[in-house]
Amino acid sequence: MYTDDQIIECHGSCALEYLKNKNTGGGNSARGNDYENKFAVCEMTLAARRYFDLNEVKRFFTQARAYVDDLVIVYNGEYSHYQIKDVKNLSWGSGEKSLTDDFQKQYELNFHNGIDTQTILVVSIDSLCESLSSKIPDSISKFTSVKLFHNKNLDSYISDEQIKNALIILSSRKSPTLADLNNLFMYIYGCWYKCESHKGISNEQFIELLREYENAYMRLPSFKLDENFEKLLSTIPDFDFDTDKGYLNWNYGRTDSGVVRYPCNSIEFREWQSRVIKKNPEDFNDLEEVLL
């Protein structure tokens, strides 16, 4: 993320050694820090949703060689640096290697390189968040904030309205169940755990990696069905369908709904389409025999 020369120019050779040691220690424990991963996964989930909504591309780095290094999100020329602490007691401190010093030097390093900066301290306890928020040192207050993020069981995060809505957008299913959302979120977590985020990964790249897991049921680009096949399905009474999420989502009346398990752009879907055409269903009862 920063060259050795950039760090030395701003803070000297001792600072470079400090960051090398800091990065080595953080990197060795990064994948074992479940709290940091949970926070990053939630942020990536929200960023993935914004990619679909606004075509907004953000790049994520973990354990970067930086003063505030647990997670760095780069977007539109601004670096947002997160220090993530699941602890009961914490203070800003003063002097070399304190949180205050790290946050101040992070701002200075970015300013030296023409980078807009936000530094964010993430903690898991309400009272600690309130205390640290009220005591942000003046020297870093203009670019620093404190964020509350509870440490919960992974599946509990989908009860958060923002995460839930993001997962609904990301799901291949038009009306996903809670189980569908939980399944997708678990795949997002697993994909994050395996990706090389220390090298940097964008939300767009992450989405493509996630799509490699077919059982994640991650949405795909909108798909246009073959005109004759679309016409065939349209003749079935009370049967509605769309391929807005790259899968064929369907509804029959007010009671039945589902999604064809194969992506519309896959060989398997084309084979299924051929079976439906061969069946030539006239009503839902006929179609249901071949509907997956």
N, C-alpha and C positions, 0 to 999 in steps of 0.2 A: 504494500500500500504506500509506503514511503521508502525512498532510497536512503542508504546510510548517509550520503552527503547532505540530504535535506534535513535530517535529524541533527547532524553535527553542526551544520550552518546555523541552525536555530538555537540549539541548547548545548552543543559541545559533545566531546567524545564520551564523557561519563554518562550522559543521558542515553547515548546509543547502547552502552553496556547494560544500563538499567532496563531498557526496553527489550534487549535480547534476552535477559534473564527473566523478565516479566512474561514475555511471550512464550518462553520455553516451559515455564511452570504452568501457565494457563493452558497452553496447547496440550500438555500431557493429561490434564484433567477435564478438558472441554467436553468430550463425549460422555464422561461420567457424571457431569453436572446436570442432573435431570431438570432442575429448576430453570437453568439457562436455556435448555432445549425446549421446554414448555413455552417459555416466553417467546423464543424465536419462532416456534411453530405457529403460535397465535398471530404474531406479526406477519409471517409469511402468508398465512391464510387470508388475512385482511388485504395484504398486498396483491395476492392472486385475484381476489374479487375485484380490486380496483383496476387490474389489468384488463379484465373483461368489460368493466363498466366504462373506463376512461382511457384505455390503452396506455396506462401509466406503468412505465418500466422502472423498477427499483432494483438495486444490486445490494446483496447481503454479504457481509464478511464476518466470520467469527475468529476470535483470537488473532486479530490483526496485530502487526507490530505498531502499537499505538499506546498512548497513556491511558485512554479509556477504551478498552479493547474487547469486552465480552461479545458485543455485537455492534457492527457499524452498518448503517443503511444509507446508501448513496442515492440521491434523487435530485435531478435538476440543479446540479452544481452544489448542493448542500450535503454535508456529512452529519448524520445523526449518530452520535456515539453513546452507547449504553453500557453502564456498569451495573451488573445484576447481582444482588446480594440477598440471599435467603438466610438472614441472621436476626437475632433478637436485639442485639445492641450494635450501634454504629454511630460514628460521629464524623463530621467533616475534617476535623483536625487542622493543624497548621504545620508549616515546615515541610521539608523535603520528604517525598513519597507519601504524603497524606492525600486523602481524596481531593481536598482543595487544591493542592499542588498539582496533582495529576490532571484535574479538570482545567486548571489555568494553563498548564503547559500544552494540553491538547488544543485549546483555543489558539495559543500562540503559534504552535506548529502549523495549524491549518491556515491561520492568518498569514503566516510567512509564505505559504504556498498558494495564496489567493483563494482559499476555500471557505465558504460560509459554514458556520458550525453551530450545532446544538449538542449539548451534553446532558444526558439524562441518567439519573440514578434510579434504579428499579429495586423496590423492596417489597417484602411479602406481608408485613404487619401494619395494620392501620395506624396504630399509635406512633410507630417509628416513622411512617410516611409523613404524618402530621408534624412531628417534631423536626425532622430534617427539612421539610418544606419551609417551616417558619424560621429556620436558622441558616439558610443558604448564605454563605459569606458574600459580602458586597462585591468582592473582586471577581466573582464568577456569576453573579445573579442575573446579568443581562443575557446570558446564553445557557443557563442551567435550570433544570426543573427536576422534580421528584415524582415518580410514577408508582402507583400501587398496583401490584400484580400478585394475587394470592396464589400460594402453592397448594394446588388441589390435585385430586386424581384426574388423570388425563381426560377421561370421558365426561368429567364435570364441566369442562370449559364450553361444551356445546350448549349449555343452558344460558350462556352469555348471549344477549340478543345480537350483538355485532358479529360474533363468531358464527352463530346459528344462521343468520341471514347470508353471510359469506358462503357457508357450506351449501346452502340451498342454491345459490347462484352457480357454484362450482360443480354441483352434482349433475350427473347425466340424466337424472330423473326429474320430471317436471314437478311432481309432488312427492318429494322424498320423505320417507318415514324417519322417525328418530333413529331407528336402527341403521338406515341408509346413511344418515349424517354421521353417526358414530363410526361406521365402517370407513367412510371416506376420511374422517379425521385421523383415524388410526394409521391409514396408509400415508397421509401427509406427514405424520410424525415419523413413521418408519423411513420414508423417503428422505426426510430432512436428516435423520440420523446417519444415513448412508452417503449422502451427497458430500462433495468436497467443498463445503462452505468456507473453509479457511482460504481457499483460492479465489473465492468470490463467485456468487451465483445470482442471477437475476430471477425475479418472479416469473418471467416468461420462460426461462430455461427450466426452472423448477416444475412448471406446469407440464412441459414436454417430458421430463423425467417421470413425473407421476402418471402420465398417460401410458407408460410402458407397463404399468401394473393393471392388467385388464379387469381384475376384480375390484379395483378401487372405484370403478364407474365414475370416472372423471369426465366432465363434459368435453365435447369436441366442437369444432366449428360447425355452424349450421350447414345442413346437407339438403340438396335438392333431389328428390326422388325421381326415378324414371317416370316420364309423363303417363305412360300406359299403366304402370303399376299404381301410381297415385290415383288414377281414374278408377281402377278396379276397387281399391280400398274405399273410395268415396261413394261407391254404389251400395255399400253395406249399411242398412238402416241403423241409426242411433250410434254409429261408430265414428269417433273423432280421433284424429291423430295429428302429430306434428314432428318435425325433425330439427327443431330449432337448436337443440343441444347436441346434434350429431348422432343421436340415437332415436329410434322410432318410439315415441311415447304415445300411448293410446288410452282412450276412455270409451266405455260402452255404457250408455245411459247414465244413471247417477250412482251406480253401484260398483261397477267393475273398472279397474284401471291397471295399467302396468307399463312395462317397457321391454322391447325386444333386446335381449342381452348382448347382441352383437353390434358393434359400431356400424353405422350405415356405409362407411367407406371400406368395409372389410370383405374378404372373400366369403366368410361365413354368412354375412348378411345377404350377399348376392345369391348364395346357395339357398338360403331360406326364402328369399324372394321368388326364386324359381319354383320352390315347392308350393308357395301360395298361388302362383300363377297357374301351375298345373292343377291344383285343387279347384281353382275358380270358384271360390265361395260366394254364395248368394246372400247369406245372412251370418250373424255372429256365431251361431252354433256351428256352422261349417268352418268358419275361420278359426274358432277356438281350438279345433283339433290340431292345427299347425302353428298356433300362436304360442310363442315361448314366454 
